[in-house]
């Protein structure tokens, strides 16, 4: 997962994003209890240990996790609003943005009956630091005071992580404005304070969420059962999950669901949309078994603001947005009209605060507007476009070049081999002007689509966009919370896309979901919410 611009190569070939909405059965259909059957390709399931899991295993870990902050088990946009879970309220944040204080609510217990204290979350942070680069969590907590000492083996507890009873204090060495949202990731689930930091990962351990891992045999199965001491309010209808890890391919996983041998299985979008599967024809769309909803993976055409062509040249950046034929770009890399939702903005359309401003054309270009904006601003008219060296991204990039010829730009497409793509983009003075990028954050928050991509200090600002005005607006929005925060980002999304146009967004990938005929209580936020499911 990740602030994963590097997925531009892989996801263009393999998958299409994440989604969100709800459907399912009425209360009369709900059966309390029963075992929900899940299928995974064994090689694609990495760990059940929260500190080490960093792939599709997160879908299962959501059932066992109790977090400081979370997202409700509801359809978007409500299901994408950050709310307290084990925390009694949103954290108190110091004026300088360096100290977070969480007060825990009472009543949460691990599946062995032990109460959940602040030490459970302190241990989650410290375990990840002890495991170092083995844990994907480290990138999000490296700025905690004393984190480097733990990673270097000088101590096992970071000085900036302080647990006293039901109070957790986390101190950073610099302002961090989104740590509350980061605690929604499974990395930071409550874990027993004595849970060892095993580099191979623990396999069975008490959980504080609605369920816990009773057994894990890599390549064979995971057994998840209900936590009878659970003290939270999340739905938990089924008695547990039996996860079969013996499938050898994603088509096999979907075959099992269609035959009723599994109730749900993990697969990427191309497996659902394969021409021979015909899921829409067999089950309809968004009825009872096959669902397609807007996802969170964004494709955008990145401008390099450190180079003369697009630096301080908003009219040309706007011209590109008007000149792109977004529908044709989508057709170039997908085999189904269900695979993508076109966009001209940066926030996913299911986000709280999102407002469709219809800034640029989606179905066809507006070449008259594009040429008017480009006139006198093409600065020599030559552009270099970097793309990952795979057939689909190369084909898409070549089509971008042909479309931009209509506004006087001659685009030289340069495929970059394998994992060298992102390092080449980030290398100083690398001579690229355009790049086709996918963006999928690890945690769902408006700042990950705005600040991370376009703040001058943003972790995903590969295009080197620099604006004191927008830096101030983005950082101000990041300090807000609740409805005011979502409104601020909704307005900032429109202003950025319309006035600054730091990149050219073209689509969000849709997320397909297939369930067996006995599944009810279906909530997709963004993928199937396993915790909420029930059996008919």
C-alpha positions as CSV (number, residue, x, y, z in Angstrom):
1,X,0.0,0.0,0.0
2,X,1.5,3.3,0.8
3,X,1.9,6.8,-0.4
4,X,2.5,4.8,-3.5
5,X,3.2,6.8,-6.5
6,X,5.6,3.8,-7.4
7,X,2.5,1.8,-8.2
8,X,2.2,3.6,-11.4
9,X,3.9,0.8,-13.2
10,X,2.3,-2.1,-11.4
11,X,-1.3,-1.0,-11.0
12,X,-1.6,0.1,-14.6
13,X,-1.0,-3.5,-15.5
14,X,-2.6,-5.3,-12.6
15,X,-5.5,-3.5,-10.9
16,X,-7.9,-0.7,-10.5
17,X,-8.2,0.9,-7.2
18,X,-10.6,0.8,-4.2
19,X,-14.2,1.8,-3.7
20,X,-17.0,2.6,-1.3
21,X,-20.7,2.3,-0.7
22,X,-23.3,0.0,0.8
23,X,-26.0,-2.4,0.0
24,X,-27.2,-5.7,1.4
25,X,-29.9,-7.3,3.4
26,X,-32.6,-6.0,5.6
27,X,-32.8,-6.9,9.3
28,X,-35.2,-9.8,8.4
29,X,-32.4,-11.4,6.4
30,X,-29.7,-11.2,9.1
31,X,-28.6,-14.4,10.7
32,X,-26.5,-13.9,13.8
33,X,-23.6,-16.4,13.8
34,X,-22.2,-18.7,11.2
35,X,-18.7,-18.8,9.7
36,X,-17.9,-16.5,6.8
37,X,-15.6,-18.2,4.2
38,X,-12.8,-16.2,2.6
39,X,-10.4,-17.2,-0.1
40,X,-6.9,-15.7,-0.8
41,X,-4.1,-16.6,-3.1
42,X,-1.6,-17.8,-0.5
43,X,1.4,-16.0,-1.9
44,X,-0.4,-12.7,-1.7
45,X,-1.2,-12.9,2.0
46,X,1.8,-11.7,4.0
47,X,1.2,-11.6,7.7
48,X,-1.4,-11.4,10.5
49,X,1.0,-9.5,12.7
50,X,-0.2,-5.8,12.5
51,X,3.4,-4.5,12.6
52,X,4.4,-6.5,9.5
53,X,1.2,-6.9,7.5
54,X,1.2,-4.6,4.5
55,X,-0.9,-6.0,1.7
56,X,-4.3,-7.4,1.1
57,X,-4.0,-9.0,4.6
58,X,-5.2,-5.6,5.9
59,X,-8.7,-6.5,4.8
60,X,-8.7,-9.3,7.3
61,X,-6.9,-7.3,10.0
62,X,-9.6,-4.8,10.0
63,X,-11.8,-7.3,11.8
64,X,-9.3,-7.8,14.7
65,X,-8.1,-4.3,15.1
66,X,-9.2,-1.8,17.8
67,X,-7.7,1.6,16.9
68,X,-7.4,4.9,18.5
69,X,-9.2,6.5,15.6
70,X,-11.2,4.8,12.8
71,X,-13.8,5.2,10.1
72,X,-17.4,4.1,10.7
73,X,-18.8,0.9,9.3
74,X,-21.0,2.9,7.0
75,X,-21.3,3.8,3.3
76,X,-19.4,6.9,2.1
77,X,-19.3,9.7,2.7
78,X,-20.2,8.9,6.4
79,X,-17.9,5.9,6.3
80,X,-15.0,8.2,5.5
81,X,-15.3,10.6,8.4
82,X,-12.6,10.2,11.0
83,X,-14.1,9.3,14.4
84,X,-12.7,8.1,17.7
85,X,-12.8,4.4,18.4
86,X,-10.8,3.4,21.5
87,X,-9.9,7.1,22.0
88,X,-12.7,8.9,23.9
89,X,-12.4,11.9,21.6
90,X,-10.2,13.4,19.0
91,X,-6.7,13.9,20.4
92,X,-5.5,17.2,21.9
93,X,-2.8,18.6,19.7
94,X,-0.3,21.1,21.0
95,X,-0.1,24.5,19.3
96,X,3.1,23.7,17.6
97,X,1.7,20.4,16.2
98,X,4.4,18.3,17.9
99,X,2.5,16.6,20.7
100,X,-0.7,14.5,20.6
101,X,-2.5,13.4,23.7
102,X,-5.1,10.7,23.5
103,X,-7.4,9.8,26.3
104,X,-8.8,6.2,26.0
105,X,-12.4,5.2,26.8
106,X,-13.1,2.4,29.2
107,X,-14.6,-1.0,28.3
108,X,-12.3,-2.3,25.6
109,X,-10.8,-5.7,26.3
110,X,-8.5,-8.1,24.5
111,X,-10.0,-11.5,23.6
112,X,-8.3,-13.0,26.7
113,X,-10.2,-10.5,28.9
114,X,-7.3,-8.1,29.6
115,X,-8.3,-4.4,29.6
116,X,-6.9,-2.2,26.9
117,X,-4.7,0.5,28.3
118,X,-2.6,3.2,26.6
119,X,0.3,0.7,26.9
120,X,-1.3,-1.4,24.2
121,X,-0.9,1.4,21.7
122,X,2.5,2.4,22.9
123,X,3.6,-1.2,22.4
124,X,2.2,-1.1,18.8
125,X,4.4,1.9,18.0
126,X,7.5,0.6,19.7
127,X,7.2,-2.9,18.2
128,X,7.2,-1.3,14.7
129,X,10.3,0.7,15.5
130,X,12.1,-2.3,16.9
131,X,11.3,-4.2,13.7
132,X,12.6,-1.3,11.7
133,X,12.5,-1.5,7.9
134,X,10.6,-4.8,8.1
135,X,7.6,-2.7,9.2
136,X,5.9,-0.4,6.8
137,X,4.8,1.7,9.8
138,X,8.3,3.2,10.3
139,X,7.8,5.8,7.5
140,X,4.9,7.2,9.5
141,X,6.6,7.3,13.0
142,X,10.2,8.0,12.3
143,X,9.7,11.6,13.5
144,X,8.6,10.5,17.0
145,X,11.1,11.7,19.6
146,X,13.5,8.8,20.3
147,X,12.5,6.7,17.4
148,X,16.0,6.6,16.0
149,X,17.3,5.2,19.3
150,X,14.8,2.3,19.1
151,X,15.7,1.6,15.5
152,X,19.4,1.6,16.4
153,X,18.8,-0.9,19.2
154,X,19.8,1.4,22.0
155,X,16.4,1.1,23.7
156,X,13.1,-0.6,23.2
157,X,10.8,2.3,24.0
158,X,10.8,5.7,22.3
159,X,11.2,8.7,24.6
160,X,8.3,10.4,22.8
161,X,5.8,7.6,23.4
162,X,4.4,7.9,27.0
163,X,1.7,5.7,28.3
164,X,0.1,6.3,31.7
165,X,-3.1,4.4,32.4
166,X,-5.7,5.5,29.8
167,X,-3.5,8.4,28.5
168,X,-1.2,8.1,25.6
169,X,1.1,11.0,24.7
170,X,3.1,11.0,21.4
171,X,5.7,13.7,20.9
172,X,7.3,14.4,17.5
173,X,10.5,16.2,16.6
174,X,8.6,18.3,14.0
175,X,5.0,19.4,13.4
176,X,2.8,16.5,12.2
177,X,-0.7,17.4,11.3
178,X,-2.2,14.1,10.3
179,X,-1.2,11.6,12.9
180,X,-4.8,11.1,14.1
181,X,-5.7,9.8,10.6
182,X,-2.5,7.7,10.5
183,X,-3.7,5.8,13.6
184,X,-6.4,4.2,11.5
185,X,-3.9,2.0,9.8
186,X,-3.6,-1.6,11.1
187,X,0.0,-0.9,12.0
188,X,-1.2,0.9,15.1
189,X,-3.8,-1.6,16.4
190,X,-3.9,-2.2,20.1
191,X,-1.6,-5.2,20.9
192,X,-0.9,-6.9,24.2
193,X,1.9,-4.9,26.0
194,X,4.0,-8.0,26.2
195,X,3.6,-9.1,22.6
196,X,7.1,-9.9,21.3
197,X,8.7,-8.1,18.3
198,X,9.3,-11.2,16.2
199,X,10.9,-10.5,12.8
200,X,9.0,-13.5,11.4
201,X,5.7,-12.2,12.8
202,X,3.4,-13.5,15.5
203,X,0.7,-15.9,14.3
204,X,-2.0,-16.1,17.0
205,X,-2.5,-13.4,19.6
206,X,-5.3,-11.7,21.6
207,X,-7.1,-9.0,19.6
208,X,-9.1,-6.1,20.9
209,X,-11.4,-5.6,18.0
210,X,-14.6,-7.6,17.3
211,X,-12.5,-10.6,16.4
212,X,-9.1,-12.2,17.0
213,X,-6.7,-14.5,15.2
214,X,-7.1,-18.0,16.7
215,X,-4.8,-19.7,14.2
216,X,-2.5,-18.9,11.3
217,X,-0.8,-21.4,9.1
218,X,1.0,-19.7,6.2
219,X,-0.1,-21.0,2.9
220,X,-2.9,-23.0,4.4
221,X,-5.4,-21.1,6.5
222,X,-6.3,-18.3,9.0
223,X,-8.9,-18.9,11.7
224,X,-10.5,-15.8,13.1
225,X,-13.1,-15.9,15.8
226,X,-15.3,-13.5,17.7
227,X,-13.9,-11.6,20.7
228,X,-16.4,-12.4,23.5
229,X,-15.0,-9.5,25.5
230,X,-15.3,-6.9,22.8
231,X,-16.3,-3.6,24.3
232,X,-16.8,-1.4,21.2
233,X,-19.8,-0.6,19.0
234,X,-18.7,-2.1,15.6
235,X,-21.1,-4.6,14.0
236,X,-20.0,-8.2,14.3
237,X,-22.7,-10.6,13.2
238,X,-20.8,-13.7,12.1
239,X,-19.1,-16.0,14.6
240,X,-15.9,-15.9,12.7
241,X,-14.0,-16.3,9.5
242,X,-12.3,-19.3,7.9
243,X,-9.7,-18.0,5.5
244,X,-8.4,-20.5,2.9
245,X,-5.0,-19.6,1.6
246,X,-4.6,-22.5,-0.9
247,X,-5.8,-20.7,-4.1
248,X,-3.1,-20.4,-6.7
249,X,-4.6,-17.6,-8.8
250,X,-7.1,-14.9,-8.5
251,X,-9.4,-16.4,-11.2
252,X,-9.5,-19.5,-9.0
253,X,-10.6,-17.3,-6.1
254,X,-13.5,-15.8,-8.1
255,X,-14.5,-19.2,-9.3
256,X,-14.8,-20.3,-5.7
257,X,-17.1,-17.4,-4.9
258,X,-19.2,-18.0,-7.9
259,X,-19.6,-21.7,-7.0
260,X,-20.5,-20.8,-3.4
261,X,-17.4,-22.4,-2.0
262,X,-16.2,-19.0,-0.6
263,X,-18.3,-16.0,0.4
264,X,-15.7,-13.5,-0.7
265,X,-12.2,-13.6,-2.0
266,X,-9.4,-11.1,-2.7
267,X,-8.7,-10.3,-6.4
268,X,-7.7,-7.3,-8.4
269,X,-10.0,-5.6,-10.9
270,X,-8.8,-7.2,-14.1
271,X,-9.8,-10.6,-12.8
272,X,-13.4,-9.4,-12.4
273,X,-13.5,-7.7,-15.7
274,X,-12.0,-10.5,-17.7
275,X,-14.2,-10.8,-20.9
276,X,-15.0,-14.5,-20.2
277,X,-16.3,-13.9,-16.7
278,X,-19.3,-11.8,-17.6
279,X,-20.2,-10.9,-14.0
280,X,-22.3,-7.9,-14.9
281,X,-24.4,-9.9,-17.3
282,X,-24.9,-12.7,-14.8
283,X,-25.6,-10.8,-11.7
284,X,-26.3,-7.2,-12.7
285,X,-24.3,-4.4,-11.1
286,X,-24.9,-3.1,-7.6
287,X,-27.8,-5.4,-6.9
288,X,-26.9,-8.3,-4.6
289,X,-23.7,-10.1,-5.6
290,X,-21.6,-8.0,-8.0
291,X,-20.8,-4.4,-7.1
292,X,-18.7,-1.7,-8.8
293,X,-18.1,1.5,-6.8
294,X,-15.8,4.5,-7.1
295,X,-12.4,3.8,-5.8
296,X,-9.4,5.7,-4.3
297,X,-6.6,5.1,-6.8
298,X,-6.1,8.3,-8.9
299,X,-4.3,8.5,-12.3
300,X,-2.9,11.9,-13.1
301,X,-0.5,13.5,-15.6
302,X,2.2,15.1,-13.5
303,X,3.9,18.3,-14.5
304,X,7.5,19.0,-13.6
305,X,7.4,22.5,-12.1
306,X,11.2,22.6,-11.7
307,X,11.6,22.7,-15.5
308,X,11.0,25.7,-17.7
309,X,8.0,24.4,-19.7
310,X,5.5,24.2,-16.8
311,X,7.2,26.4,-14.1
312,X,5.1,29.5,-13.4
313,X,3.0,28.6,-16.4
314,X,-0.6,27.9,-15.2
315,X,-2.2,28.7,-18.5
316,X,-0.3,25.9,-20.2
317,X,-1.1,23.5,-17.4
318,X,-4.8,24.5,-17.7
319,X,-4.5,24.0,-21.5
320,X,-3.3,20.5,-21.0
321,X,-6.3,19.8,-18.8
322,X,-8.7,21.1,-21.5
323,X,-6.9,19.2,-24.3
324,X,-7.0,15.7,-22.7
325,X,-9.5,13.3,-24.0
326,X,-10.0,11.5,-20.7
327,X,-12.5,8.9,-22.1
328,X,-10.0,7.9,-24.8
329,X,-7.2,7.6,-22.2
330,X,-9.4,5.3,-20.1
331,X,-10.2,3.1,-23.1
332,X,-6.5,2.8,-23.9
333,X,-5.8,0.9,-20.7
334,X,-9.0,-0.8,-19.6
335,X,-11.2,-3.5,-21.2
336,X,-14.4,-2.4,-19.4
337,X,-16.4,0.8,-19.1
338,X,-16.9,-0.2,-15.5
339,X,-13.2,0.0,-14.6
340,X,-12.8,3.7,-14.1
341,X,-14.6,6.9,-13.2
342,X,-13.3,10.0,-15.0
343,X,-12.3,13.0,-13.0
344,X,-10.8,16.5,-13.3
345,X,-10.3,17.0,-9.5
346,X,-8.0,15.5,-6.9
347,X,-10.3,14.3,-4.1
348,X,-12.2,11.1,-4.7
349,X,-15.8,11.7,-5.4
350,X,-17.0,9.8,-2.4
351,X,-15.1,11.9,0.1
352,X,-16.9,14.2,2.6
353,X,-16.7,17.7,1.3
354,X,-16.2,16.8,-2.3
355,X,-18.1,18.9,-4.8
356,X,-18.1,18.3,-8.5
357,X,-17.1,21.7,-10.0
358,X,-17.1,20.5,-13.7
359,X,-13.8,22.4,-14.3
360,X,-12.5,20.5,-17.3
361,X,-14.3,18.3,-19.9
362,X,-14.4,14.6,-19.1
363,X,-16.0,12.9,-22.2
364,X,-14.2,14.9,-24.9
365,X,-11.6,17.7,-25.1
366,X,-12.3,21.4,-25.4
367,X,-9.6,22.2,-28.0
368,X,-10.8,25.8,-28.5
369,X,-10.3,26.6,-24.8
370,X,-7.1,24.6,-24.8
371,X,-5.5,26.4,-27.8
372,X,-6.5,29.8,-26.5
373,X,-4.7,29.1,-23.2
374,X,-1.7,27.5,-24.8
375,X,-1.2,30.3,-27.3
376,X,2.1,32.1,-26.5
377,X,2.8,29.8,-23.5
378,X,4.3,26.7,-25.1
379,X,7.9,27.9,-24.6
380,X,9.4,26.1,-27.5
381,X,6.8,23.4,-27.7
382,X,8.8,20.4,-26.7
383,X,8.1,18.1,-23.8
384,X,9.6,14.9,-22.5
385,X,7.2,12.4,-20.9
386,X,8.5,9.6,-18.6
387,X,6.4,6.5,-18.3
388,X,6.9,3.0,-16.9
389,X,8.1,0.5,-19.5
390,X,5.0,-1.7,-19.6
391,X,2.7,-2.0,-22.7
392,X,-0.4,-0.3,-21.1
393,X,1.3,2.8,-19.6
394,X,3.4,3.2,-22.8
395,X,0.3,3.1,-25.0
396,X,-1.5,5.6,-22.7
397,X,1.6,7.9,-22.7
398,X,1.8,7.8,-26.5
399,X,-1.9,8.7,-26.7
400,X,-1.3,11.7,-24.3
401,X,1.4,12.8,-26.7
402,X,-0.9,12.7,-29.7
403,X,-3.6,14.6,-27.8
404,X,-1.2,17.4,-26.7
405,X,0.0,17.8,-30.3
406,X,-3.3,19.6,-30.8
407,X,-2.1,22.5,-28.6
408,X,1.3,22.8,-30.1
409,X,3.3,20.4,-27.9
410,X,5.7,17.8,-29.4
411,X,5.9,15.1,-26.8
412,X,8.8,12.6,-26.6
413,X,7.7,9.5,-24.7
414,X,10.6,7.8,-22.8
415,X,9.8,4.5,-21.2
416,X,11.7,3.8,-18.0
417,X,12.5,0.2,-17.1
418,X,11.0,-1.5,-14.0
419,X,11.6,0.0,-10.6
420,X,13.8,2.7,-12.0
421,X,10.8,4.8,-12.9
422,X,10.3,6.7,-9.6
423,X,14.0,7.0,-8.8
424,X,14.4,8.7,-12.2
425,X,11.5,11.1,-11.5
426,X,13.0,12.1,-8.1
427,X,16.6,12.4,-9.3
428,X,17.9,16.0,-9.3
429,X,17.8,17.8,-12.6
430,X,16.2,14.8,-14.4
431,X,15.0,16.2,-17.8
432,X,11.3,15.2,-17.7
433,X,8.3,17.5,-18.2
434,X,5.4,15.1,-17.9
435,X,4.8,11.7,-16.2
436,X,1.9,9.3,-15.9
437,X,1.4,8.5,-12.2
438,X,-1.0,6.6,-10.0
439,X,-1.6,7.6,-6.4
440,X,-3.0,5.4,-3.6
441,X,-2.5,6.4,0.0
442,X,-2.2,4.0,2.9
443,X,-4.7,5.9,4.9
444,X,-7.8,7.8,3.7
445,X,-7.7,11.5,4.4
446,X,-8.1,14.6,2.2
447,X,-4.6,15.7,3.1
448,X,-3.1,12.6,1.4
449,X,-4.6,13.8,-1.9
450,X,-3.8,17.5,-1.5
451,X,-0.9,18.2,1.0
452,X,1.1,15.1,0.2
453,X,0.9,15.7,-3.5
454,X,1.2,19.5,-3.7
455,X,2.6,21.0,-0.5
456,X,6.3,22.0,-1.0
457,X,7.1,19.5,1.8
458,X,4.7,16.8,0.6
459,X,6.0,13.2,0.5
460,X,4.4,12.7,-2.9
461,X,5.3,16.1,-4.5
462,X,7.3,14.6,-7.3
463,X,6.4,17.5,-9.6
464,X,8.1,20.0,-7.3
465,X,5.1,22.3,-7.1
466,X,6.0,25.3,-5.1
467,X,3.5,27.9,-3.9
468,X,3.6,29.9,-0.6
469,X,-0.1,30.7,-1.1
470,X,-1.2,27.1,-1.4
471,X,1.3,25.9,1.2
472,X,-0.5,28.2,3.7
473,X,-3.9,27.1,2.6
474,X,-3.1,23.4,2.7
475,X,-1.5,23.6,6.2
476,X,-4.4,25.7,7.5
477,X,-6.8,23.0,6.2
478,X,-4.7,20.2,7.8
479,X,-5.1,21.8,11.2
480,X,-8.9,21.7,11.1
481,X,-11.1,18.8,12.1
482,X,-14.6,17.6,11.6
483,X,-17.0,19.1,9.0
484,X,-15.0,22.3,8.8
485,X,-11.9,20.3,7.7
486,X,-13.8,18.5,5.0
487,X,-15.4,21.7,3.7
488,X,-12.0,23.4,3.6
489,X,-10.5,20.6,1.6
490,X,-13.5,20.5,-0.8
491,X,-13.0,24.1,-1.6
492,X,-9.2,23.8,-1.8
493,X,-9.6,20.8,-4.2
494,X,-11.6,23.0,-6.6
495,X,-9.3,26.0,-6.3
496,X,-6.2,23.9,-6.9
497,X,-7.6,22.1,-10.0
498,X,-9.1,25.3,-11.5
499,X,-6.5,28.0,-10.8
500,X,-3.1,26.3,-10.2
501,X,-3.6,23.0,-12.1
502,X,-0.5,21.5,-10.6
503,X,-1.3,18.2,-12.4
504,X,-4.0,16.8,-14.8
505,X,-6.1,14.2,-13.0
506,X,-7.9,11.9,-15.4
507,X,-9.6,9.1,-13.5
508,X,-10.2,7.2,-10.3
509,X,-10.2,3.4,-10.6
510,X,-13.4,1.6,-9.6
511,X,-13.4,-1.3,-7.1
512,X,-15.4,-4.5,-8.0
513,X,-16.7,-6.8,-5.3
514,X,-18.2,-10.3,-5.7
515,X,-19.9,-12.2,-2.9
516,X,-21.8,-15.5,-2.6
517,X,-25.5,-15.5,-2.6
518,X,-25.7,-16.1,1.2
519,X,-23.9,-12.8,2.1
520,X,-25.9,-9.9,3.5
521,X,-25.2,-6.6,5.4
522,X,-22.9,-5.5,2.6
523,X,-20.9,-2.3,3.3
524,X,-18.2,-1.2,0.9
525,X,-15.9,1.4,2.5
526,X,-13.7,1.2,0.5
527,X,-13.7,-2.6,-0.1
528,X,-16.1,-5.1,1.5
529,X,-16.3,-4.4,5.2
530,X,-15.8,-7.9,6.6
531,X,-16.6,-6.9,10.1
532,X,-20.1,-5.8,9.1
533,X,-21.1,-8.8,7.0
534,X,-23.8,-11.2,8.0
535,X,-25.2,-14.4,6.5
536,X,-28.7,-14.7,5.1
